[in-house]
Amino acid sequence: MNDAHFPWFILVPDRAGISEIYELDSNDQQQLITESSILSRILHTEFDADKINIGALGNIVPQLHIHHIARYKDDAAWPGPVWGAVEATAYKDTERAQVIDKLKHHLIDDFTFAV
């Protein structure tokens, strides 16, 4: 997510026409949980987060996607949700590259980054 207030990533399963986790077959559900756990662990470690928030809202974008947000007790929205708490501030190109680089060396080849 292009918001420099929070290290915020969106995990999107590569399955067309799926908007809910229960629509995935059991193998894909397990894979999603595994990948979500891997991403969460990496975010917690690399960004020294106090908490990792995970959410699958999909009210605006129907494609299944899972938000992973590193949270801090002193962030702009703590302890509430990040949505609507503060106006998003876009990353500068160099900042965005640094954030992505923190994750790239941890993730398997099946993860791709879209900005």
C-alpha positions in Angstrom: 0.0 0.0 0.0 1.5 3.3 -0.9 1.1 4.9 2.6 4.4 5.8 4.4 2.6 5.9 7.7 2.4 2.1 7.9 4.4 -0.8 6.4 1.3 -2.2 4.6 1.3 -5.1 2.2 -1.6 -6.8 0.3 -1.4 -10.5 -0.3 -3.4 -11.4 -3.4 -3.9 -15.1 -4.2 -3.4 -15.8 -8.0 -7.0 -17.2 -8.4 -9.4 -15.5 -10.8 -13.0 -14.9 -9.7 -12.4 -15.6 -6.0 -13.6 -13.0 -3.5 -13.8 -15.0 -0.3 -11.4 -17.4 1.5 -14.1 -20.1 1.7 -14.3 -20.1 -2.2 -10.7 -21.4 -2.3 -10.3 -25.2 -2.3 -8.8 -26.6 0.9 -5.2 -26.8 -0.5 -5.4 -23.1 -1.6 -6.8 -22.1 1.8 -3.9 -23.8 3.5 -1.4 -22.2 1.1 -3.0 -18.7 1.8 -2.6 -19.2 5.6 1.0 -20.4 5.2 1.9 -17.4 3.0 0.1 -15.0 5.3 2.0 -16.4 8.2 5.3 -16.1 6.4 4.6 -12.5 5.4 3.4 -11.6 8.9 6.6 -13.1 10.6 8.8 -11.2 8.1 6.9 -7.9 8.7 7.2 -8.3 12.5 10.9 -9.0 12.3 12.0 -6.6 9.6 9.9 -3.6 10.8 10.2 -4.4 14.5 6.4 -4.1 14.8 4.4 -4.2 18.0 1.5 -5.9 16.3 0.6 -7.2 12.8 -2.9 -6.4 11.7 -4.4 -8.8 9.1 -7.7 -8.1 7.4 -9.7 -9.4 4.4 -12.3 -6.7 3.8 -12.9 -6.6 0.1 -15.8 -4.1 0.2 -14.4 -2.0 -2.7 -12.1 -4.4 -4.6 -13.9 -7.8 -5.0 -10.8 -9.9 -5.8 -9.7 -11.8 -2.7 -6.9 -9.9 -1.0 -5.5 -9.9 2.5 -4.1 -6.7 4.1 -1.0 -7.1 6.3 -0.1 -4.0 8.3 2.8 -3.5 10.7 1.6 -1.5 13.7 3.3 0.4 16.4 2.0 1.7 19.7 3.0 5.2 18.7 1.7 5.1 15.1 -0.9 7.7 13.8 -3.8 5.3 14.3 -3.0 3.3 17.3 -4.9 1.5 18.9 -7.7 1.9 16.3 -7.8 0.7 12.7 -5.7 2.3 10.0 -8.5 2.9 7.6 -9.5 6.6 7.6 -7.4 7.4 10.6 -5.0 9.7 8.7 -4.7 10.8 5.1 -2.3 8.6 3.2 1.2 9.9 2.5 2.8 8.4 -0.5 6.3 6.9 -0.3 9.1 8.6 -2.1 10.5 6.3 -4.8 13.7 5.6 -2.7 11.7 4.9 0.4 9.4 2.5 -1.4 12.4 0.6 -2.9 13.9 0.3 0.6 10.7 -1.1 2.1 10.4 -3.7 -0.7 14.1 -4.6 -0.5 13.6 -5.4 3.2 11.2 -8.2 2.1 12.5 -9.4 -1.2 15.4 -11.5 0.2 13.0 -13.3 2.6 10.3 -14.3 0.2 10.1 -17.3 -2.1 9.9 -16.9 -5.9 6.1 -17.1 -5.9 5.8 -13.7 -4.3 5.7 -10.8 -6.7 5.6 -7.1 -5.9 3.3 -4.7 -7.6 3.4 -1.0 -6.8 
